[in-house]
Amino acid sequence: MANNPIFRSDNAPLDDPEARRRHIRRALAAKPMGGWELEMLYRLVQAWFKPQVFGADRIPERPCLFVGNHGLFAVDGLIVLPVMLHDYTRFLRPMGDKFLFTDPHIASALLKYGATMGHPDVCRALMSRGHDLLVFPGGAHEAVKAARENYRLQWKDRDGFVRLAAEQGYTIVPFGLVGPDDFYQHLIEGEDLPDTLLGRGFTRVGLLDPDMRRDLIPPLARGMLGSLLPRPEPCYLGFGEAVDLSQHRGRRLAAKTRSAIRERIAGEIDSQLDQLLRLRQNERGRQGILRRLLTL
């Protein structure tokens, strides 16, 4: 909605110390999905997206911070989380944008299944208890990118994840994920939407804020057979070389060092994406006729 306070820059759900402590308590109390619930979700993901995993032997047994590319509409968790929990018994804790945790009902549902707000204090609390974390540094900006930016990192100058991992002596595991950016076909890019007849109509009825940054407006898109369902694109998940930051525990890294580590992580992710995109191209001809029709 136009002028929605959720998207304002001063929206800060965890600014209040008590709200922050309450959020941390609930985050630490979350349990991994299991039983029939996990099995049902896992089987659905396997049937619909047929995920393949590469380089899992590179994942250390110790708690890690998993860092990767963000897919369109942030649906990547639907692939990564159940696969990592079911096949590798790793309960990854995704850290999301603050706007996701503004509504208390939505926040409760996300916390129940292990997601938390990407706040430094929350991150520190989870790391101090040895949790696996999942971070997409591109955030909302990367999740609404234009089609020309598919499988390209949109991190700008963000390096907070490096700073916190080094402070806590954590290991960063970079990964690339191919598939989610193709779940939906872009009809109108978000940056162009306000200038269209449809966009002006959305603005008049309050569905589009005229002051909202254009790089945060999601594209108008269609899924399978024109619906909201994601197209059944095969997914490829590849892990790069882990970066152990235990030697930096308790230290405040210089900006130059943080930047170098950040670029190393980004390079590992880009390398995985390149390899996985080539693999997908080579396997295109092996897809069944029905899957090919449903991904048109």
GITA-V339241 format. One record per backbone hydrogen bond with DSSP energy under -0.5 kcal/mol. NH is the residue of the N-H (numbers start at 1). CO is the residue of the C=O. Records with the same first field share a line. If there is no record, write none. Layout:
NH = CO + CO
This chain:
2 = 206
4 = 1
7 = 4
8 = 5
11 = 8
12 = 10
15 = 12
20 = 16
21 = 17
22 = 18
23 = 19
24 = 20
25 = 21
26 = 22
27 = 23
28 = 24
29 = 25
30 = 26 + 27
37 = 34
38 = 34
39 = 35
40 = 36
41 = 37
42 = 38
43 = 39
44 = 40
45 = 41
46 = 42
47 = 43
48 = 44
49 = 45
50 = 45 + 46
52 = 235
54 = 237
58 = 55
59 = 56
60 = 58
65 = 171
66 = 64 + 133
67 = 173
68 = 135
69 = 175
73 = 143
74 = 71
75 = 72
78 = 75
79 = 76
80 = 76
81 = 77
82 = 77
83 = 79
84 = 80
85 = 81
86 = 82
87 = 83
88 = 83 + 84
89 = 85
90 = 84
91 = 89
92 = 90
93 = 132
94 = 92
95 = 134
96 = 94 + 116
100 = 97
101 = 98
102 = 99
107 = 103
108 = 104
109 = 105
110 = 106
111 = 107
112 = 108
113 = 109
114 = 111
115 = 110
116 = 94
118 = 96
119 = 117
123 = 119
124 = 120
125 = 121
126 = 122
127 = 123
128 = 124
129 = 125 + 126
130 = 127
131 = 126
132 = 91
133 = 64
134 = 93
135 = 66
137 = 135
139 = 136
141 = 138
142 = 138
143 = 139
144 = 140 + 141
145 = 142
149 = 146
150 = 147
152 = 149
158 = 155
162 = 159
163 = 159
164 = 160
165 = 161
166 = 162
167 = 163
168 = 164
169 = 165 + 166
170 = 165
171 = 63
172 = 243
173 = 65
174 = 172
175 = 67
176 = 238
178 = 236
182 = 179
183 = 180
185 = 222
187 = 220
188 = 220
192 = 189
193 = 189
194 = 190
195 = 192
196 = 193
199 = 193
200 = 196
201 = 197
202 = 198
203 = 199
204 = 200
205 = 201
206 = 203
207 = 202
208 = 202
210 = 208
212 = 209
216 = 213
217 = 214
218 = 216
220 = 188
221 = 219
222 = 185
223 = 227
224 = 229
226 = 223
227 = 224
231 = 183
233 = 231
235 = 49
236 = 178
237 = 52
238 = 176 + 236
239 = 54
240 = 174
243 = 172
244 = 242
245 = 170 + 243
248 = 245
249 = 246
250 = 167
251 = 248
253 = 251
258 = 254
259 = 255
260 = 256
261 = 257
262 = 258
263 = 259
264 = 260
265 = 261
266 = 262
267 = 263
268 = 264
269 = 265
270 = 266
271 = 267
272 = 268
273 = 269
274 = 270
275 = 271
276 = 272
277 = 273
278 = 274
279 = 275
280 = 276
281 = 277
282 = 278
283 = 279
284 = 280 + 281
286 = 283
287 = 284
292 = 288
293 = 289
294 = 290
295 = 291
296 = 293
